[in-house]
């Protein structure tokens, strides 16, 4: 069975997290997901996400995982923010 390799995206320093999530999803899926019927904000609160991952917070590692656009998204911050997207549509076992 083939293993699905997730796409890892590192936001630019001046890129807000909501835009970075759209970019990461678009890169993983090979298309612009901002035009999809399902929008990111149907699945997650961008203000809460920005607060959780704010750069002036303490140095604890923060990690969340959620599903959107037929993908699993993992966002974490230790010294830097990283976004990992696993496109479920490319998984032959996903229905």
Protein Blocks (a to p, Z undefined) as FASTA:
>chain_A
ZZdddddddddfklcfklmmmmmmmmmnopafklpmbdfklmocfklmmmmmockbcfbd
cdddddeehiacddddfkbccdddddfklpmkbZZ
